[in-house]
Amino acid sequence: MAQNETLKGKAVLVTGGAGFIGSHLCDALLRRGPRRLIIVDNFSVGKMANIEHLKKMDFVQVYKVDASDHAAMSSLFGSEKIDVVFNMAVVPLPASLERPKYCIDVNVLIVSTVCELLREGKYSTLIHCSSSEAYGTAIYVPMDEAHPTSPLTPYAASKIACDHVVLSYRTTFGLDLAVVRPFNTYGPRQNEGSYAGVVPLTIKRILAGKPPIIHGDGLQTRDYSYVEDIAEAIPRIYEAQATRGRVVNLASGKEIEIRELIGLIMKLSGYSGEVVHERARSGDVRRHRGDISLAEALINYHPKTDAVTGLKNTIDWYKRTLEAP
């Protein structure tokens, strides 16, 4: 039986480390005692505020670099002795509805870059972050890793393409890598700007005195996972050798209707006003509910944060952040 790995004493690089999940992953990695933590981000979506608390540590280094730029990344790897890469960098879903070619090109370039650097021996192990959007709408639930992939947006197509690239490097070159596939992640630090998801957009509108919006009938479901649960699980994907060459779902294993989710945010925010109904969004999946039995078996994954607790934490964080002078 293969021995499990440890991050203690190793140099770890996180692409997209100033982003939402990426910054929380950095927090989780620090608890494992790495020798060095290198954060790479082009700050197109990521924020320096997300990692301000990390920059003060002398073993943390932040680089403003585009992870899709092979020459820049190769130079960085030449100066930093990296052991492990967690690839979190991505052009997000909403951007693909406005700039589909850009989203596809950049996402695939990011992955081909980190895979090539691994093939070139610049580091030892890659943990690549995928997305449940790769599955498309559920054909059956819960959706396990064998569920067919049927992407409904250019973003989703780019993510499944990236996964295939990563896994092909395993098959062709025998590289040490794994793919983690989180379902809908929410929580503090999630982008509330132009490429925001349902949770931060709804909270932001309520805090601004505006009614929340439901697109379509609101009966579409998602499997929402609190970001700290996801961020804590991703390092364990690295630590468990049995994950190599595999795709592993991370989810709550529960589904919630969008209208129910928005209703819960309204209740927890003390909002009792109207709700605006607008047309369904392009490429919106109808149903998601993840099967996490593989993650349970391989990394003993058991999400700890229920929806009410997670949403309370998230609402409180946005209140502090958005209402700050």
C-alpha positions as CSV (number, residue, x, y, z in Angstrom):
1,M,0.0,0.0,0.0
2,A,1.4,3.4,-1.0
3,Q,2.5,5.7,1.8
4,N,0.6,8.9,2.2
5,E,2.4,12.2,1.4
6,T,2.9,15.2,3.7
7,L,3.2,18.9,2.9
8,K,5.3,19.6,6.0
9,G,8.6,21.1,5.0
10,K,7.7,21.4,1.3
11,A,7.5,24.3,-1.1
12,V,3.9,24.6,-2.3
13,L,2.7,26.8,-5.1
14,V,-1.0,27.8,-5.6
15,T,-2.1,29.3,-8.9
16,G,-5.1,31.6,-8.4
17,G,-4.0,31.8,-4.8
18,A,-5.5,35.3,-4.3
19,G,-8.9,34.1,-5.5
20,F,-11.9,32.8,-3.5
21,I,-11.2,29.1,-3.1
22,G,-7.5,29.7,-3.7
23,S,-7.0,32.0,-0.7
24,H,-8.8,29.7,1.6
25,L,-6.7,26.8,0.3
26,C,-3.6,28.9,1.2
27,D,-4.9,29.2,4.7
28,A,-5.5,25.4,4.9
29,L,-2.0,24.7,3.5
30,L,-0.3,26.9,6.1
31,R,-1.8,24.7,8.9
32,R,0.2,21.8,7.4
33,G,3.6,23.4,7.9
34,P,5.0,24.0,4.4
35,R,8.6,25.3,4.2
36,R,7.4,27.9,1.6
37,L,4.1,29.0,0.1
38,I,4.2,30.7,-3.3
39,I,1.0,32.4,-4.5
40,V,0.7,33.1,-8.2
41,D,-2.2,35.3,-9.4
42,N,-2.8,37.8,-12.2
43,F,-5.4,39.6,-10.0
44,S,-8.0,39.8,-12.8
45,V,-10.5,38.3,-10.3
46,G,-8.3,37.6,-7.3
47,K,-7.8,40.3,-4.7
48,M,-4.8,41.3,-2.7
49,A,-7.2,41.8,0.3
50,N,-7.8,38.0,0.3
51,I,-4.2,37.3,1.1
52,E,-3.1,40.4,3.0
53,H,-2.8,38.4,6.2
54,L,-0.5,35.9,4.4
55,K,1.9,38.5,2.9
56,K,3.2,39.4,6.3
57,M,4.8,35.9,6.7
58,D,8.4,35.7,5.6
59,F,8.0,32.3,4.0
60,V,5.1,33.4,1.8
61,Q,5.9,34.9,-1.6
62,V,3.3,36.5,-3.9
63,Y,3.9,36.8,-7.7
64,K,1.7,38.8,-10.0
65,V,2.0,36.4,-12.9
66,D,-0.4,35.0,-15.5
67,A,-0.4,31.2,-15.0
68,S,-1.1,30.7,-18.7
69,D,2.2,32.4,-19.6
70,H,4.6,29.4,-20.0
71,A,7.7,31.6,-20.3
72,A,6.9,33.6,-17.1
73,M,6.0,30.5,-15.2
74,S,9.1,28.6,-16.3
75,S,11.2,31.6,-15.1
76,L,9.4,31.6,-11.8
77,F,10.0,27.8,-11.4
78,G,13.6,28.4,-12.2
79,S,14.0,30.7,-9.2
80,E,11.7,28.8,-6.8
81,K,12.3,25.2,-5.9
82,I,8.7,23.9,-6.0
83,D,7.5,20.5,-4.8
84,V,3.7,20.7,-5.2
85,V,1.4,22.8,-7.4
86,F,-2.3,23.3,-6.6
87,N,-3.9,24.7,-9.8
88,M,-6.8,26.9,-8.9
89,A,-6.4,29.6,-11.6
90,V,-9.4,29.9,-13.9
91,V,-11.4,32.3,-16.0
92,P,-14.8,32.0,-14.4
93,L,-18.1,30.8,-15.9
94,P,-19.9,34.2,-16.4
95,A,-16.9,35.5,-18.4
96,S,-17.4,32.6,-20.9
97,L,-20.9,34.0,-21.8
98,E,-19.3,37.3,-22.8
99,R,-15.8,36.2,-24.0
100,P,-16.0,32.4,-24.8
101,K,-12.8,32.1,-26.9
102,Y,-10.8,34.0,-24.2
103,C,-12.2,31.8,-21.5
104,I,-11.4,28.5,-23.4
105,D,-8.0,29.6,-24.6
106,V,-6.8,30.8,-21.2
107,N,-8.1,28.0,-19.1
108,V,-6.6,25.4,-21.4
109,L,-3.3,27.3,-21.6
110,I,-3.1,27.4,-17.8
111,V,-3.4,23.7,-17.6
112,S,-1.0,22.9,-20.5
113,T,1.5,25.2,-18.8
114,V,1.4,23.5,-15.4
115,C,1.3,20.1,-17.0
116,E,4.4,20.9,-19.2
117,L,6.3,22.2,-16.2
118,L,5.5,18.9,-14.4
119,R,6.7,16.9,-17.4
120,E,9.8,19.0,-17.5
121,G,10.6,18.0,-13.9
122,K,10.2,21.5,-12.5
123,Y,8.1,20.0,-9.6
124,S,6.8,16.7,-8.4
125,T,3.0,16.7,-8.0
126,L,0.0,18.5,-9.5
127,I,-3.4,18.8,-7.9
128,H,-5.7,20.3,-10.5
129,C,-9.1,21.9,-9.5
130,S,-11.9,21.1,-11.9
131,S,-15.6,22.0,-11.6
132,S,-18.9,20.2,-11.3
133,E,-20.0,22.3,-14.3
134,A,-18.2,19.7,-16.4
135,Y,-21.0,17.2,-15.7
136,G,-23.8,19.5,-17.1
137,T,-27.3,18.8,-15.8
138,A,-27.7,15.6,-13.8
139,I,-28.8,12.5,-15.7
140,Y,-29.0,10.7,-12.4
141,V,-28.3,11.7,-8.8
142,P,-26.2,11.6,-6.8
143,M,-23.7,12.4,-9.5
144,D,-20.6,10.2,-9.1
145,E,-17.3,10.6,-11.0
146,A,-18.5,8.2,-13.7
147,H,-21.5,10.5,-14.5
148,P,-21.4,11.6,-18.2
149,T,-19.8,14.9,-18.9
150,S,-22.1,17.2,-20.9
151,P,-20.9,20.8,-20.5
152,L,-23.5,23.5,-21.2
153,T,-21.3,26.6,-21.4
154,P,-17.9,27.4,-22.9
155,Y,-16.5,27.6,-19.4
156,A,-17.8,24.1,-18.6
157,A,-16.3,22.8,-21.9
158,S,-13.0,24.4,-21.0
159,K,-13.0,22.7,-17.6
160,I,-13.6,19.2,-19.0
161,A,-11.0,19.8,-21.7
162,C,-8.5,20.8,-18.9
163,D,-9.4,17.6,-17.0
164,H,-8.7,15.5,-20.0
165,V,-5.4,17.2,-20.6
166,V,-4.3,16.7,-17.0
167,L,-5.3,13.0,-17.1
168,S,-3.6,12.5,-20.5
169,Y,-0.3,13.6,-18.9
170,R,-0.8,10.9,-16.3
171,T,-1.5,8.2,-18.9
172,T,1.2,9.3,-21.4
173,F,4.0,10.4,-19.1
174,G,3.2,8.6,-15.8
175,L,3.1,11.9,-13.9
176,D,2.0,12.3,-10.2
177,L,-1.3,14.2,-10.3
178,A,-4.9,14.1,-9.4
179,V,-8.1,16.1,-10.3
180,V,-10.5,17.5,-7.6
181,R,-13.9,18.4,-8.8
182,P,-15.8,20.7,-6.3
183,F,-19.4,21.4,-6.6
184,N,-20.9,24.9,-6.0
185,T,-18.7,26.5,-3.4
186,Y,-19.7,29.6,-1.4
187,G,-18.5,31.6,1.5
188,P,-16.4,34.6,2.6
189,R,-14.2,36.2,-0.1
190,Q,-16.3,35.0,-3.0
191,N,-16.2,37.5,-5.8
192,E,-19.2,39.9,-5.6
193,G,-18.4,41.8,-8.7
194,S,-19.3,41.4,-12.4
195,Y,-18.6,37.6,-12.4
196,A,-20.3,36.8,-9.1
197,G,-22.4,33.8,-8.2
198,V,-25.9,33.6,-6.8
199,V,-24.9,33.7,-3.1
200,P,-22.8,36.9,-3.2
201,L,-25.0,38.6,-5.7
202,T,-28.1,38.0,-3.6
203,I,-26.4,39.1,-0.4
204,K,-25.0,42.2,-2.1
205,R,-28.4,43.2,-3.5
206,I,-30.1,42.8,-0.1
207,L,-27.4,44.8,1.7
208,A,-27.8,47.6,-0.9
209,G,-31.6,47.6,-0.3
210,K,-32.4,46.0,-3.7
211,P,-34.6,42.9,-4.2
212,P,-33.0,39.6,-4.9
213,I,-33.3,38.1,-8.4
214,I,-34.5,34.6,-9.3
215,H,-33.6,33.6,-12.9
216,G,-36.1,31.2,-14.4
217,D,-38.5,29.3,-12.2
218,G,-36.1,28.9,-9.3
219,L,-36.6,25.1,-9.2
220,Q,-33.1,24.4,-10.5
221,T,-31.0,22.8,-7.8
222,R,-27.4,23.0,-6.7
223,D,-25.1,21.2,-4.3
224,Y,-23.6,24.0,-2.3
225,S,-20.5,23.5,-0.2
226,Y,-18.9,25.8,2.3
227,V,-15.5,27.1,1.2
228,E,-13.7,26.1,4.3
229,D,-14.8,22.5,4.0
230,I,-13.6,22.4,0.4
231,A,-10.3,24.2,1.1
232,E,-9.6,21.8,4.0
233,A,-10.2,18.7,1.8
234,I,-8.1,19.7,-1.2
235,P,-4.7,19.2,0.6
236,R,-5.9,15.8,1.6
237,I,-6.3,14.9,-2.0
238,Y,-2.5,15.5,-2.3
239,E,-1.8,13.6,0.9
240,A,-3.6,10.5,-0.2
241,Q,-1.6,8.6,-2.8
242,A,-4.7,6.6,-3.8
243,T,-6.1,9.7,-5.5
244,R,-3.5,9.7,-8.2
245,G,-4.8,9.6,-11.8
246,R,-8.3,10.0,-10.6
247,V,-11.1,12.6,-10.5
248,V,-12.6,13.1,-7.0
249,N,-15.8,14.9,-6.3
250,L,-16.1,17.3,-3.3
251,A,-19.6,18.3,-2.4
252,S,-22.1,18.4,0.4
253,G,-24.1,15.5,-1.1
254,K,-27.3,17.5,-0.7
255,E,-29.2,19.6,-3.2
256,I,-31.2,22.8,-2.7
257,E,-33.5,24.7,-5.0
258,I,-32.3,28.2,-6.0
259,R,-35.6,29.7,-4.8
260,E,-35.1,27.9,-1.4
261,L,-31.5,29.1,-1.2
262,I,-32.5,32.7,-1.9
263,G,-35.4,32.5,0.6
264,L,-32.9,31.3,3.3
265,I,-30.5,34.2,2.5
266,M,-33.5,36.6,2.8
267,K,-34.5,35.1,6.2
268,L,-31.0,35.2,7.6
269,S,-30.6,38.7,6.3
270,G,-33.9,39.9,7.8
271,Y,-35.2,40.8,4.4
272,S,-39.0,40.5,3.8
273,G,-39.4,42.5,0.6
274,E,-40.2,41.5,-3.0
275,V,-38.3,39.1,-5.2
276,V,-37.6,39.9,-8.9
277,H,-38.1,37.1,-11.4
278,E,-36.1,37.3,-14.6
279,R,-35.6,35.0,-17.6
280,A,-33.4,31.9,-17.2
281,R,-29.7,32.3,-17.7
282,S,-27.9,30.8,-20.7
283,G,-26.3,27.4,-20.0
284,D,-27.9,27.1,-16.5
285,V,-27.8,23.5,-15.4
286,R,-31.1,22.1,-14.1
287,R,-30.0,19.8,-11.4
288,H,-26.8,19.1,-9.4
289,R,-26.3,16.8,-6.4
290,G,-22.8,15.3,-5.9
291,D,-21.9,11.8,-4.8
292,I,-19.0,12.0,-2.3
293,S,-18.6,8.4,-1.6
294,L,-15.2,8.2,-3.3
295,A,-13.9,11.2,-1.3
296,E,-15.2,9.6,1.8
297,A,-13.3,6.4,1.0
298,L,-10.1,8.0,-0.1
299,I,-9.6,11.0,2.2
300,N,-12.3,10.4,4.9
301,Y,-14.2,13.5,3.6
302,H,-17.1,14.6,5.7
303,P,-18.4,18.2,5.3
304,K,-18.8,19.9,8.6
305,T,-20.7,23.1,7.8
306,D,-24.5,23.1,7.4
307,A,-26.2,25.6,5.1
308,V,-27.5,27.8,7.8
309,T,-24.2,28.2,9.6
310,G,-22.3,28.7,6.3
311,L,-24.7,31.3,5.0
312,K,-24.7,33.1,8.4
313,N,-20.9,33.3,8.2
314,T,-21.0,34.5,4.6
315,I,-23.6,37.2,5.2
316,D,-21.7,38.4,8.3
317,W,-18.5,38.6,6.2
318,Y,-20.1,40.6,3.4
319,K,-21.7,42.9,5.9
320,R,-18.3,43.7,7.4
321,T,-16.7,44.0,4.0
322,L,-19.2,45.8,1.9
323,E,-20.4,48.2,4.7
324,A,-16.9,49.1,5.8
325,P,-16.0,52.8,5.3
